[in-house]
Amino acid sequence: MLSKLNSYNEKGSFLFKTTDSLSAVCNAPKNCSGIYLIYAVINGKRDLIYIGISGRKGVDGKIVHRKDGLRGRFLTGKTDGVLRKIAWPKRMVSQNIQELDIHWYVTHGAHNKDFPRDLEIALLTAYQLENGRLPIWNKKI
């Protein structure tokens, strides 16, 4: 299922360390919706720890983009009620994570019209079937 993500034209990645400014390293675009995968790097080993989305399907069946797009999901989104630029470094320290390797994919933009939530459900379900659990930062499907 993860290989399907490589078919998207608009995609990218960035690394985030506890000493980084999230706004400085984030290269995700505005004005579009998509999916992102967060990998923890611990002692050189990379593990998928979170699958998330930006954007949703409206009641009329059309996409509702976040006002600041995929980029805003990182910069103004929250984890446990706290801005990610604050929450992520704390979690990283407590879980001995040296850096986060974040990969993003525009699934609903100029080139594609796939709804992020549909992909998120498929990816989380596949992960759970393969591993017997969700990624450690995901709470539910």
A tleap script that builds the chain and sets N, CA, C and O, in Angstrom:
source leaprc.protein.ff14SB
mol = sequence {
  NMET LEU SER LYS LEU ASN SER TYR ASN GLU
  LYS GLY SER PHE LEU PHE LYS THR THR ASP
  SER LEU SER ALA VAL CYS ASN ALA PRO LYS
  ASN CYS SER GLY ILE TYR LEU ILE TYR ALA
  VAL ILE ASN GLY LYS ARG ASP LEU ILE TYR
  ILE GLY ILE SER GLY ARG LYS GLY VAL ASP
  GLY LYS ILE VAL HIE ARG LYS ASP GLY LEU
  ARG GLY ARG PHE LEU THR GLY LYS THR ASP
  GLY VAL LEU ARG LYS ILE ALA TRP PRO LYS
  ARG MET VAL SER GLN ASN ILE GLN GLU LEU
  ASP ILE HIE TRP TYR VAL THR HIE GLY ALA
  HIE ASN LYS ASP PHE PRO ARG ASP LEU GLU
  ILE ALA LEU LEU THR ALA TYR GLN LEU GLU
  ASN GLY ARG LEU PRO ILE TRP ASN LYS LYS
  CILE
}
set mol.1.N position { 0.829 -1.203 0.000 }
set mol.1.CA position { 0.000 0.000 0.000 }
set mol.1.C position { 0.871 1.265 0.000 }
set mol.1.O position { 0.535 2.247 -0.662 }
set mol.2.N position { 1.980 1.242 0.734 }
set mol.2.CA position { 2.853 2.414 0.773 }
set mol.2.C position { 3.410 2.739 -0.606 }
set mol.2.O position { 3.679 3.903 -0.904 }
set mol.3.N position { 3.588 1.728 -1.451 }
set mol.3.CA position { 4.139 1.964 -2.793 }
set mol.3.C position { 3.207 2.815 -3.643 }
set mol.3.O position { 3.675 3.516 -4.540 }
set mol.4.N position { 1.894 2.776 -3.387 }
set mol.4.CA position { 0.943 3.608 -4.129 }
set mol.4.C position { 1.253 5.092 -3.938 }
set mol.4.O position { 1.035 5.899 -4.842 }
set mol.5.N position { 1.759 5.444 -2.767 }
set mol.5.CA position { 2.060 6.848 -2.486 }
set mol.5.C position { 3.106 7.409 -3.438 }
set mol.5.O position { 3.095 8.601 -3.745 }
set mol.6.N position { 4.006 6.558 -3.905 }
set mol.6.CA position { 5.047 7.025 -4.825 }
set mol.6.C position { 4.505 7.440 -6.178 }
set mol.6.O position { 5.204 8.099 -6.948 }
set mol.7.N position { 3.261 7.064 -6.485 }
set mol.7.CA position { 2.669 7.445 -7.766 }
set mol.7.C position { 2.212 8.907 -7.790 }
set mol.7.O position { 1.896 9.433 -8.858 }
set mol.8.N position { 2.173 9.558 -6.648 }
set mol.8.CA position { 1.749 10.960 -6.610 }
set mol.8.C position { 2.872 11.868 -7.107 }
set mol.8.O position { 4.032 11.714 -6.727 }
set mol.9.N position { 2.497 12.827 -7.973 }
set mol.9.CA position { 3.477 13.746 -8.570 }
set mol.9.C position { 4.056 14.720 -7.556 }
set mol.9.O position { 5.256 14.994 -7.562 }
set mol.10.N position { 3.204 15.238 -6.691 }
set mol.10.CA position { 3.633 16.231 -5.705 }
set mol.10.C position { 3.897 15.517 -4.384 }
set mol.10.O position { 2.974 15.031 -3.730 }
set mol.11.N position { 5.160 15.463 -4.006 }
set mol.11.CA position { 5.540 14.789 -2.771 }
set mol.11.C position { 6.878 15.336 -2.311 }
set mol.11.O position { 7.598 15.977 -3.076 }
set mol.12.N position { 7.194 15.080 -1.079 }
set mol.12.CA position { 8.463 15.544 -0.550 }
set mol.12.C position { 8.688 15.001 0.841 }
set mol.12.O position { 7.887 14.225 1.362 }
set mol.13.N position { 9.779 15.416 1.431 }
set mol.13.CA position { 10.092 14.971 2.784 }
set mol.13.C position { 10.998 15.995 3.457 }
set mol.13.O position { 11.616 16.833 2.801 }
set mol.14.N position { 11.058 15.907 4.763 }
set mol.14.CA position { 11.982 16.736 5.524 }
set mol.14.C position { 12.299 16.046 6.836 }
set mol.14.O position { 11.539 15.204 7.316 }
set mol.15.N position { 13.434 16.415 7.407 }
set mol.15.CA position { 13.869 15.877 8.688 }
set mol.15.C position { 13.635 16.926 9.766 }
set mol.15.O position { 13.789 18.123 9.523 }
set mol.16.N position { 13.268 16.475 10.943 }
set mol.16.CA position { 13.060 17.378 12.069 }
set mol.16.C position { 13.777 16.823 13.289 }
set mol.16.O position { 13.552 15.683 13.697 }
set mol.17.N position { 14.647 17.651 13.865 }
set mol.17.CA position { 15.353 17.316 15.107 }
set mol.17.C position { 14.837 18.226 16.210 }
set mol.17.O position { 14.224 19.255 15.926 }
set mol.18.N position { 15.072 17.867 17.441 }
set mol.18.CA position { 14.567 18.652 18.568 }
set mol.18.C position { 15.121 20.070 18.578 }
set mol.18.O position { 14.505 20.970 19.148 }
set mol.19.N position { 16.268 20.279 17.958 }
set mol.19.CA position { 16.888 21.602 17.936 }
set mol.19.C position { 16.459 22.437 16.720 }
set mol.19.O position { 16.853 23.596 16.597 }
set mol.20.N position { 15.661 21.856 15.831 }
set mol.20.CA position { 15.225 22.558 14.616 }
set mol.20.C position { 14.007 23.432 14.865 }
set mol.20.O position { 13.236 23.212 15.800 }
set mol.21.N position { 13.859 24.416 14.013 }
set mol.21.CA position { 12.621 25.180 13.937 }
set mol.21.C position { 11.745 24.453 12.920 }
set mol.21.O position { 12.136 24.297 11.763 }
set mol.22.N position { 10.566 24.011 13.344 }
set mol.22.CA position { 9.685 23.265 12.447 }
set mol.22.C position { 9.335 24.084 11.206 }
set mol.22.O position { 9.291 23.544 10.101 }
set mol.23.N position { 9.089 25.365 11.380 }
set mol.23.CA position { 8.739 26.210 10.226 }
set mol.23.C position { 9.910 26.361 9.254 }
set mol.23.O position { 9.695 26.570 8.060 }
set mol.24.N position { 11.125 26.259 9.744 }
set mol.24.CA position { 12.293 26.385 8.870 }
set mol.24.C position { 12.547 25.122 8.054 }
set mol.24.O position { 12.967 25.213 6.900 }
set mol.25.N position { 12.299 23.946 8.628 }
set mol.25.CA position { 12.602 22.700 7.910 }
set mol.25.C position { 11.423 22.154 7.114 }
set mol.25.O position { 11.620 21.366 6.189 }
set mol.26.N position { 10.206 22.557 7.454 }
set mol.26.CA position { 9.009 22.046 6.779 }
set mol.26.C position { 8.939 22.573 5.345 }
set mol.26.O position { 8.968 23.784 5.124 }
set mol.27.N position { 8.848 21.672 4.385 }
set mol.27.CA position { 8.744 22.068 2.979 }
set mol.27.C position { 7.418 21.635 2.351 }
set mol.27.O position { 7.287 21.614 1.128 }
set mol.28.N position { 6.444 21.292 3.181 }
set mol.28.CA position { 5.128 20.891 2.676 }
set mol.28.C position { 4.397 22.114 2.115 }
set mol.28.O position { 4.567 23.224 2.619 }
set mol.29.N position { 3.586 21.911 1.072 }
set mol.29.CA position { 2.904 23.033 0.425 }
set mol.29.C position { 1.618 23.467 1.127 }
set mol.29.O position { 1.043 22.739 1.937 }
set mol.30.N position { 1.197 24.672 0.785 }
set mol.30.CA position { -0.094 25.204 1.228 }
set mol.30.C position { -1.120 24.914 0.134 }
set mol.30.O position { -0.757 24.454 -0.949 }
set mol.31.N position { -2.387 25.176 0.407 }
set mol.31.CA position { -3.459 25.125 -0.589 }
set mol.31.C position { -3.653 23.767 -1.258 }
set mol.31.O position { -4.002 23.702 -2.437 }
set mol.32.N position { -3.434 22.698 -0.527 }
set mol.32.CA position { -3.684 21.363 -1.056 }
set mol.32.C position { -3.896 20.419 0.127 }
set mol.32.O position { -3.651 20.773 1.280 }
set mol.33.N position { -4.354 19.218 -0.189 }
set mol.33.CA position { -4.597 18.228 0.853 }
set mol.33.C position { -3.814 16.965 0.553 }
set mol.33.O position { -3.442 16.697 -0.589 }
set mol.34.N position { -3.575 16.203 1.594 }
set mol.34.CA position { -2.823 14.978 1.376 }
set mol.34.C position { -2.608 14.172 2.624 }
set mol.34.O position { -3.283 14.341 3.640 }
set mol.35.N position { -1.643 13.291 2.511 }
set mol.35.CA position { -1.330 12.355 3.584 }
set mol.35.C position { 0.144 12.494 3.935 }
set mol.35.O position { 0.955 12.884 3.095 }
set mol.36.N position { 0.485 12.177 5.171 }
set mol.36.CA position { 1.889 12.218 5.559 }
set mol.36.C position { 2.213 11.057 6.485 }
set mol.36.O position { 1.368 10.582 7.244 }
set mol.37.N position { 3.455 10.619 6.401 }
set mol.37.CA position { 3.958 9.520 7.218 }
set mol.37.C position { 5.122 10.053 8.040 }
set mol.37.O position { 5.994 10.750 7.521 }
set mol.38.N position { 5.127 9.725 9.309 }
set mol.38.CA position { 6.219 10.153 10.182 }
set mol.38.C position { 6.969 8.920 10.657 }
set mol.38.O position { 6.396 7.992 11.228 }
set mol.39.N position { 8.265 8.944 10.402 }
set mol.39.CA position { 9.149 7.865 10.827 }
set mol.39.C position { 10.041 8.386 11.950 }
set mol.39.O position { 10.569 9.495 11.869 }
set mol.40.N position { 10.204 7.583 12.995 }
set mol.40.CA position { 11.148 7.899 14.068 }
set mol.40.C position { 12.489 7.300 13.703 }
set mol.40.O position { 12.567 6.158 13.250 }
set mol.41.N position { 13.547 8.076 13.902 }
set mol.41.CA position { 14.898 7.558 13.707 }
set mol.41.C position { 15.531 7.420 15.086 }
set mol.41.O position { 15.771 8.401 15.789 }
set mol.42.N position { 15.794 6.157 15.447 }
set mol.42.CA position { 16.396 5.844 16.744 }
set mol.42.C position { 17.607 4.960 16.486 }
set mol.42.O position { 17.484 3.844 15.982 }
set mol.43.N position { 18.788 5.481 16.842 }
set mol.43.CA position { 20.045 4.757 16.633 }
set mol.43.C position { 20.185 4.256 15.194 }
set mol.43.O position { 20.604 3.123 14.958 }
set mol.44.N position { 19.831 5.106 14.248 }
set mol.44.CA position { 19.976 4.781 12.836 }
set mol.44.C position { 18.864 3.929 12.256 }
set mol.44.O position { 18.826 3.712 11.045 }
set mol.45.N position { 17.960 3.441 13.089 }
set mol.45.CA position { 16.845 2.615 12.625 }
set mol.45.C position { 15.605 3.491 12.439 }
set mol.45.O position { 15.306 4.345 13.274 }
set mol.46.N position { 14.892 3.270 11.338 }
set mol.46.CA position { 13.719 4.069 10.999 }
set mol.46.C position { 12.453 3.238 11.158 }
set mol.46.O position { 12.336 2.163 10.569 }
set mol.47.N position { 11.491 3.738 11.962 }
set mol.47.CA position { 10.218 3.043 12.182 }
set mol.47.C position { 9.054 3.998 11.939 }
set mol.47.O position { 9.076 5.143 12.390 }
set mol.48.N position { 8.040 3.518 11.224 }
set mol.48.CA position { 6.834 4.306 10.996 }
set mol.48.C position { 6.086 4.441 12.314 }
set mol.48.O position { 5.730 3.442 12.938 }
set mol.49.N position { 5.845 5.694 12.740 }
set mol.49.CA position { 5.168 5.905 14.022 }
set mol.49.C position { 3.842 6.651 13.893 }
set mol.49.O position { 3.062 6.692 14.845 }
set mol.50.N position { 3.572 7.254 12.699 }
set mol.50.CA position { 2.324 8.007 12.564 }
set mol.50.C position { 1.941 8.146 11.103 }
set mol.50.O position { 2.788 8.384 10.242 }
set mol.51.N position { 0.649 7.993 10.837 }
set mol.51.CA position { 0.060 8.251 9.524 }
set mol.51.C position { -1.010 9.302 9.756 }
set mol.51.O position { -1.924 9.089 10.553 }
set mol.52.N position { -0.910 10.438 9.069 }
set mol.52.CA position { -1.862 11.526 9.259 }
set mol.52.C position { -2.292 12.140 7.945 }
set mol.52.O position { -1.737 11.835 6.889 }
set mol.53.N position { -3.291 13.009 8.019 }
set mol.53.CA position { -3.837 13.642 6.817 }
set mol.53.C position { -4.096 15.125 7.044 }
set mol.53.O position { -4.120 15.624 8.169 }
set mol.54.N position { -4.285 15.792 5.932 }
set mol.54.CA position { -4.767 17.169 5.921 }
set mol.54.C position { -5.834 17.228 4.847 }
set mol.54.O position { -5.618 16.765 3.727 }
set mol.55.N position { -6.977 17.791 5.178 }
set mol.55.CA position { -8.088 17.890 4.236 }
set mol.55.C position { -9.130 16.822 4.517 }
set mol.55.O position { -8.824 15.753 5.045 }
set mol.56.N position { -10.376 17.138 4.150 }
set mol.56.CA position { -11.465 16.190 4.389 }
set mol.56.C position { -12.522 16.329 3.306 }
set mol.56.O position { -12.531 17.293 2.540 }
set mol.57.N position { -13.402 15.357 3.258 }
set mol.57.CA position { -14.510 15.385 2.306 }
set mol.57.C position { -15.661 16.141 2.947 }
set mol.57.O position { -16.074 15.824 4.063 }
set mol.58.N position { -16.181 17.144 2.241 }
set mol.58.CA position { -17.304 17.917 2.747 }
set mol.58.C position { -18.618 17.188 2.543 }
set mol.58.O position { -18.660 16.157 1.872 }
set mol.59.N position { -19.687 17.713 3.115 }
set mol.59.CA position { -21.009 17.093 2.991 }
set mol.59.C position { -21.479 17.035 1.542 }
set mol.59.O position { -22.300 16.191 1.183 }
set mol.60.N position { -20.954 17.938 0.709 }
set mol.60.CA position { -21.314 17.951 -0.707 }
set mol.60.C position { -20.451 17.001 -1.543 }
set mol.60.O position { -20.597 16.932 -2.763 }
set mol.61.N position { -19.545 16.266 -0.873 }
set mol.61.CA position { -18.685 15.316 -1.568 }
set mol.61.C position { -17.438 15.934 -2.178 }
set mol.61.O position { -16.671 15.244 -2.850 }
set mol.62.N position { -17.225 17.220 -1.953 }
set mol.62.CA position { -16.041 17.893 -2.482 }
set mol.62.C position { -14.997 18.030 -1.380 }
set mol.62.O position { -15.311 17.971 -0.191 }
set mol.63.N position { -13.765 18.211 -1.799 }
set mol.63.CA position { -12.677 18.360 -0.830 }
set mol.63.C position { -12.789 19.675 -0.061 }
set mol.63.O position { -13.139 20.711 -0.626 }
set mol.64.N position { -12.492 19.617 1.213 }
set mol.64.CA position { -12.395 20.812 2.044 }
set mol.64.C position { -10.937 20.878 2.478 }
set mol.64.O position { -10.497 20.120 3.343 }
set mol.65.N position { -10.189 21.803 1.858 }
set mol.65.CA position { -8.780 21.963 2.203 }
set mol.65.C position { -8.664 22.739 3.507 }
set mol.65.O position { -9.465 23.636 3.772 }
set mol.66.N position { -7.705 22.411 4.294 }
set mol.66.CA position { -7.334 23.218 5.443 }
set mol.66.C position { -6.920 24.581 4.920 }
set mol.66.O position { -6.299 24.657 3.860 }
set mol.67.N position { -7.236 25.655 5.617 }
set mol.67.CA position { -6.941 26.991 5.090 }
set mol.67.C position { -5.455 27.214 4.809 }
set mol.67.O position { -5.101 27.999 3.929 }
set mol.68.N position { -4.592 26.532 5.548 }
set mol.68.CA position { -3.153 26.659 5.327 }
set mol.68.C position { -2.550 25.367 4.772 }
set mol.68.O position { -1.336 25.169 4.801 }
set mol.69.N position { -3.421 24.495 4.267 }
set mol.69.CA position { -2.997 23.297 3.554 }
set mol.69.C position { -2.201 22.294 4.366 }
set mol.69.O position { -2.223 22.280 5.597 }
set mol.70.N position { -1.513 21.474 3.636 }
set mol.70.CA position { -0.694 20.423 4.244 }
set mol.70.C position { 0.381 21.016 5.152 }
set mol.70.O position { 0.666 20.476 6.221 }
set mol.71.N position { 0.969 22.117 4.727 }
set mol.71.CA position { 2.000 22.778 5.542 }
set mol.71.C position { 1.442 23.181 6.905 }
set mol.71.O position { 2.092 22.999 7.934 }
set mol.72.N position { 0.252 23.720 6.895 }
set mol.72.CA position { -0.379 24.149 8.141 }
set mol.72.C position { -0.652 23.014 9.111 }
set mol.72.O position { -0.689 23.214 10.325 }
set mol.73.N position { -0.841 21.837 8.572 }
set mol.73.CA position { -1.070 20.671 9.438 }
set mol.73.C position { 0.131 20.451 10.352 }
set mol.73.O position { -0.013 20.021 11.497 }
set mol.74.N position { 1.309 20.752 9.830 }
set mol.74.CA position { 2.521 20.616 10.647 }
set mol.74.C position { 2.734 21.832 11.542 }
set mol.74.O position { 3.056 21.686 12.722 }
set mol.75.N position { 2.557 23.026 10.991 }
set mol.75.CA position { 2.942 24.238 11.720 }
set mol.75.C position { 1.903 24.740 12.720 }
set mol.75.O position { 2.262 25.302 13.755 }
set mol.76.N position { 0.622 24.542 12.421 }
set mol.76.CA position { -0.404 25.024 13.346 }
set mol.76.C position { -1.261 23.899 13.903 }
set mol.76.O position { -2.145 24.138 14.726 }
set mol.77.N position { -1.002 22.660 13.455 }
set mol.77.CA position { -1.700 21.506 13.996 }
set mol.77.C position { -1.211 21.206 15.403 }
set mol.77.O position { -0.166 21.689 15.839 }
set mol.78.N position { -1.994 20.399 16.096 }
set mol.78.CA position { -1.654 20.094 17.490 }
set mol.78.C position { -1.557 18.591 17.722 }
set mol.78.O position { -2.174 17.786 17.023 }
set mol.79.N position { -0.769 18.247 18.719 }
set mol.79.CA position { -0.646 16.883 19.220 }
set mol.79.C position { -1.016 16.936 20.695 }
set mol.79.O position { -0.369 17.631 21.479 }
set mol.80.N position { -2.048 16.209 21.068 }
set mol.80.CA position { -2.536 16.228 22.456 }
set mol.80.C position { -2.815 17.652 22.942 }
set mol.80.O position { -2.546 17.987 24.096 }
set mol.81.N position { -3.359 18.487 22.046 }
set mol.81.CA position { -3.742 19.846 22.410 }
set mol.81.C position { -2.613 20.858 22.443 }
set mol.81.O position { -2.827 22.008 22.827 }
set mol.82.N position { -1.408 20.449 22.046 }
set mol.82.CA position { -0.231 21.326 22.085 }
set mol.82.C position { 0.327 21.464 20.673 }
set mol.82.O position { 0.377 20.485 19.928 }
set mol.83.N position { 0.747 22.673 20.299 }
set mol.83.CA position { 1.347 22.869 18.982 }
set mol.83.C position { 2.467 21.872 18.757 }
set mol.83.O position { 3.242 21.581 19.668 }
set mol.84.N position { 2.552 21.353 17.551 }
set mol.84.CA position { 3.546 20.316 17.251 }
set mol.84.C position { 4.978 20.777 17.452 }
set mol.84.O position { 5.833 19.976 17.830 }
set mol.85.N position { 5.257 22.046 17.209 }
set mol.85.CA position { 6.631 22.523 17.397 }
set mol.85.C position { 7.071 22.396 18.851 }
set mol.85.O position { 8.267 22.389 19.143 }
set mol.86.N position { 6.106 22.296 19.764 }
set mol.86.CA position { 6.399 22.124 21.190 }
set mol.86.C position { 6.241 20.656 21.599 }
set mol.86.O position { 7.088 20.105 22.302 }
set mol.87.N position { 5.151 20.031 21.152 }
set mol.87.CA position { 4.853 18.649 21.550 }
set mol.87.C position { 5.842 17.636 20.988 }
set mol.87.O position { 6.277 16.732 21.702 }
set mol.88.N position { 6.201 17.780 19.717 }
set mol.88.CA position { 7.080 16.785 19.105 }
set mol.88.C position { 8.448 16.704 19.776 }
set mol.88.O position { 8.889 15.597 20.087 }
set mol.89.N position { 9.144 17.819 20.017 }
set mol.89.CA position { 10.446 17.683 20.685 }
set mol.89.C position { 10.346 16.995 22.053 }
set mol.89.O position { 11.222 16.207 22.408 }
set mol.90.N position { 9.298 17.281 22.816 }
set mol.90.CA position { 9.127 16.641 24.126 }
set mol.90.C position { 8.940 15.139 23.970 }
set mol.90.O position { 9.540 14.355 24.705 }
set mol.91.N position { 8.112 14.741 23.018 }
set mol.91.CA position { 7.907 13.315 22.773 }
set mol.91.C position { 9.190 12.652 22.289 }
set mol.91.O position { 9.519 11.534 22.684 }
set mol.92.N position { 9.897 13.360 21.436 }
set mol.92.CA position { 11.136 12.811 20.889 }
set mol.92.C position { 12.146 12.534 21.999 }
set mol.92.O position { 12.777 11.477 22.017 }
set mol.93.N position { 12.300 13.467 22.910 }
set mol.93.CA position { 13.231 13.285 24.023 }
set mol.93.C position { 12.778 12.116 24.900 }
set mol.93.O position { 13.589 11.260 25.254 }
set mol.94.N position { 11.495 12.072 25.252 }
set mol.94.CA position { 11.000 11.011 26.140 }
set mol.94.C position { 11.062 9.627 25.494 }
set mol.94.O position { 11.125 8.618 26.195 }
set mol.95.N position { 11.045 9.575 24.155 }
set mol.95.CA position { 11.080 8.284 23.455 }
set mol.95.C position { 12.439 8.016 22.794 }
set mol.95.O position { 12.574 7.097 21.987 }
set mol.96.N position { 13.431 8.820 23.143 }
set mol.96.CA position { 14.797 8.656 22.608 }
set mol.96.C position { 14.858 8.691 21.079 }
set mol.96.O position { 15.636 7.958 20.467 }
set mol.97.N position { 14.038 9.542 20.470 }
set mol.97.CA position { 14.016 9.685 19.013 }
set mol.97.C position { 14.999 10.787 18.625 }
set mol.97.O position { 14.865 11.925 19.076 }
set mol.98.N position { 15.990 10.453 17.787 }
set mol.98.CA position { 16.989 11.435 17.365 }
set mol.98.C position { 16.415 12.426 16.347 }
set mol.98.O position { 16.724 13.617 16.390 }
set mol.99.N position { 15.577 11.924 15.430 }
set mol.99.CA position { 14.943 12.812 14.458 }
set mol.99.C position { 13.693 12.167 13.901 }
set mol.99.O position { 13.507 10.952 13.969 }
set mol.100.N position { 12.834 13.020 13.343 }
set mol.100.CA position { 11.647 12.561 12.643 }
set mol.100.C position { 11.914 12.718 11.151 }
set mol.100.O position { 12.388 13.763 10.704 }
set mol.101.N position { 11.613 11.695 10.402 }
set mol.101.CA position { 11.731 11.702 8.946 }
set mol.101.C position { 10.301 11.744 8.422 }
set mol.101.O position { 9.587 10.743 8.471 }
set mol.102.N position { 9.886 12.900 7.922 }
set mol.102.CA position { 8.494 13.135 7.558 }
set mol.102.C position { 8.350 13.176 6.043 }
set mol.102.O position { 9.024 13.947 5.359 }
set mol.103.N position { 7.454 12.326 5.530 }
set mol.103.CA position { 7.187 12.240 4.090 }
set mol.103.C position { 5.749 12.662 3.842 }
set mol.103.O position { 4.829 12.168 4.493 }
set mol.104.N position { 5.558 13.576 2.900 }
set mol.104.CA position { 4.218 14.061 2.594 }
set mol.104.C position { 3.902 13.844 1.111 }
set mol.104.O position { 4.789 13.818 0.258 }
set mol.105.N position { 2.597 13.690 0.839 }
set mol.105.CA position { 2.109 13.408 -0.507 }
set mol.105.C position { 0.831 14.210 -0.739 }
set mol.105.O position { -0.106 14.124 0.054 }
set mol.106.N position { 0.788 14.983 -1.815 }
set mol.106.CA position { -0.427 15.711 -2.172 }
set mol.106.C position { -1.324 14.727 -2.910 }
set mol.106.O position { -1.031 14.331 -4.038 }
set mol.107.N position { -2.414 14.337 -2.264 }
set mol.107.CA position { -3.323 13.355 -2.859 }
set mol.107.C position { -4.539 14.028 -3.493 }
set mol.107.O position { -5.236 13.427 -4.311 }
set mol.108.N position { -4.784 15.273 -3.108 }
set mol.108.CA position { -5.904 16.024 -3.688 }
set mol.108.C position { -5.433 17.445 -3.952 }
set mol.108.O position { -5.430 18.297 -3.063 }
set mol.109.N position { -5.038 17.675 -5.186 }
set mol.109.CA position { -4.515 18.973 -5.600 }
set mol.109.C position { -4.682 19.133 -7.101 }
set mol.109.O position { -5.675 18.677 -7.668 }
set mol.110.N position { -3.739 19.765 -7.736 }
set mol.110.CA position { -3.821 20.025 -9.179 }
set mol.110.C position { -3.768 18.749 -10.011 }
set mol.110.O position { -4.402 18.675 -11.064 }
set mol.111.N position { -3.022 17.742 -9.555 }
set mol.111.CA position { -2.799 16.542 -10.367 }
set mol.111.C position { -3.632 15.328 -9.954 }
set mol.111.O position { -3.870 14.444 -10.777 }
set mol.112.N position { -4.070 15.270 -8.727 }
set mol.112.CA position { -4.790 14.093 -8.222 }
set mol.112.C position { -6.020 14.522 -7.445 }
set mol.112.O position { -6.092 15.643 -6.942 }
set mol.113.N position { -6.985 13.621 -7.351 }
set mol.113.CA position { -8.233 13.919 -6.650 }
set mol.113.C position { -8.617 12.807 -5.671 }
set mol.113.O position { -9.796 12.488 -5.521 }
set mol.114.N position { -7.620 12.219 -5.009 }
set mol.114.CA position { -7.882 11.175 -4.024 }
set mol.114.C position { -8.084 11.806 -2.654 }
set mol.114.O position { -7.305 12.660 -2.230 }
set mol.115.N position { -9.134 11.378 -1.968 }
set mol.115.CA position { -9.409 11.927 -0.646 }
set mol.115.C position { -8.442 11.333 0.388 }
set mol.115.O position { -8.294 10.114 0.475 }
set mol.116.N position { -7.793 12.193 1.162 }
set mol.116.CA position { -6.790 11.733 2.132 }
set mol.116.C position { -7.320 10.703 3.127 }
set mol.116.O position { -6.620 9.740 3.440 }
set mol.117.N position { -8.520 10.884 3.622 }
set mol.117.CA position { -9.050 9.979 4.660 }
set mol.117.C position { -9.191 8.552 4.131 }
set mol.117.O position { -8.932 7.596 4.861 }
set mol.118.N position { -9.601 8.399 2.859 }
set mol.118.CA position { -9.726 7.063 2.276 }
set mol.118.C position { -8.373 6.353 2.278 }
set mol.118.O position { -8.280 5.173 2.617 }
set mol.119.N position { -7.340 7.075 1.901 }
set mol.119.CA position { -5.989 6.504 1.896 }
set mol.119.C position { -5.502 6.217 3.315 }
set mol.119.O position { -4.873 5.190 3.569 }
set mol.120.N position { -5.797 7.130 4.227 }
set mol.120.CA position { -5.372 6.945 5.620 }
set mol.120.C position { -5.977 5.666 6.200 }
set mol.120.O position { -5.278 4.891 6.852 }
set mol.121.N position { -7.254 5.445 5.969 }
set mol.121.CA position { -7.917 4.240 6.480 }
set mol.121.C position { -7.259 2.991 5.896 }
set mol.121.O position { -6.984 2.031 6.616 }
set mol.122.N position { -7.011 3.009 4.594 }
set mol.122.CA position { -6.390 1.852 3.939 }
set mol.122.C position { -4.985 1.593 4.489 }
set mol.122.O position { -4.628 0.445 4.752 }
set mol.123.N position { -4.194 2.639 4.664 }
set mol.123.CA position { -2.828 2.479 5.180 }
set mol.123.C position { -2.818 2.002 6.635 }
set mol.123.O position { -2.043 1.115 6.993 }
set mol.124.N position { -3.671 2.587 7.465 }
set mol.124.CA position { -3.723 2.183 8.871 }
set mol.124.C position { -4.219 0.739 9.014 }
set mol.124.O position { -3.708 -0.017 9.840 }
set mol.125.N position { -5.205 0.367 8.216 }
set mol.125.CA position { -5.725 -0.999 8.250 }
set mol.125.C position { -4.651 -1.993 7.824 }
set mol.125.O position { -4.469 -3.027 8.467 }
set mol.126.N position { -3.938 -1.682 6.741 }
set mol.126.CA position { -2.864 -2.561 6.266 }
set mol.126.C position { -1.758 -2.674 7.310 }
set mol.126.O position { -1.242 -3.765 7.552 }
set mol.127.N position { -1.391 -1.551 7.929 }
set mol.127.CA position { -0.352 -1.560 8.960 }
set mol.127.C position { -0.786 -2.433 10.140 }
set mol.127.O position { -0.013 -3.247 10.644 }
set mol.128.N position { -2.026 -2.249 10.566 }
set mol.128.CA position { -2.534 -3.005 11.714 }
set mol.128.C position { -2.584 -4.509 11.415 }
set mol.128.O position { -2.253 -5.321 12.279 }
set mol.129.N position { -2.990 -4.877 10.218 }
set mol.129.CA position { -3.024 -6.288 9.847 }
set mol.129.C position { -1.622 -6.898 9.837 }
set mol.129.O position { -1.428 -8.041 10.250 }
set mol.130.N position { -0.663 -6.128 9.365 }
set mol.130.CA position { 0.704 -6.622 9.264 }
set mol.130.C position { 1.426 -6.661 10.606 }
set mol.130.O position { 2.237 -7.554 10.851 }
set mol.131.N position { 1.130 -5.686 11.483 }
set mol.131.CA position { 1.883 -5.536 12.736 }
set mol.131.C position { 1.100 -5.862 14.003 }
set mol.131.O position { 1.676 -5.922 15.090 }
set mol.132.N position { -0.196 -6.072 13.875 }
set mol.132.CA position { -1.017 -6.380 15.046 }
set mol.132.C position { -1.330 -5.178 15.912 }
set mol.132.O position { -1.860 -5.321 17.014 }
set mol.133.N position { -1.007 -4.006 15.424 }
set mol.133.CA position { -1.262 -2.751 16.157 }
set mol.133.C position { -1.142 -1.593 15.184 }
set mol.133.O position { -0.687 -1.758 14.052 }
set mol.134.N position { -1.555 -0.421 15.638 }
set mol.134.CA position { -1.385 0.808 14.862 }
set mol.134.C position { 0.020 1.368 15.096 }
set mol.134.O position { 0.690 0.964 16.046 }
set mol.135.N position { 0.476 2.298 14.238 }
set mol.135.CA position { 1.724 3.002 14.558 }
set mol.135.C position { 1.596 3.652 15.943 }
set mol.135.O position { 0.501 4.058 16.332 }
set mol.136.N position { 2.696 3.753 16.684 }
set mol.136.CA position { 2.608 4.122 18.109 }
set mol.136.C position { 2.014 5.509 18.386 }
set mol.136.O position { 1.490 5.737 19.476 }
set mol.137.N position { 2.085 6.434 17.429 }
set mol.137.CA position { 1.487 7.755 17.665 }
set mol.137.C position { 0.052 7.840 17.158 }
set mol.137.O position { -0.613 8.845 17.409 }
set mol.138.N position { -0.445 6.840 16.465 }
set mol.138.CA position { -1.855 6.808 16.037 }
set mol.138.C position { -2.688 6.200 17.152 }
set mol.138.O position { -2.295 5.207 17.764 }
set mol.139.N position { -3.842 6.803 17.411 }
set mol.139.CA position { -4.703 6.320 18.477 }
set mol.139.C position { -5.853 5.460 17.958 }
set mol.139.O position { -6.345 4.577 18.660 }
set mol.140.N position { -6.274 5.728 16.721 }
set mol.140.CA position { -7.408 4.973 16.153 }
set mol.140.C position { -7.377 5.062 14.634 }
set mol.140.O position { -6.667 5.880 14.048 }
set mol.141.N position { -8.167 4.197 14.022 }
set mol.141.CA position { -8.302 4.239 12.558 }
set mol.141.C position { -9.381 5.247 12.225 }
set mol.141.O position { -9.682 5.464 11.051 }
savepdb mol mol.pdb
quit
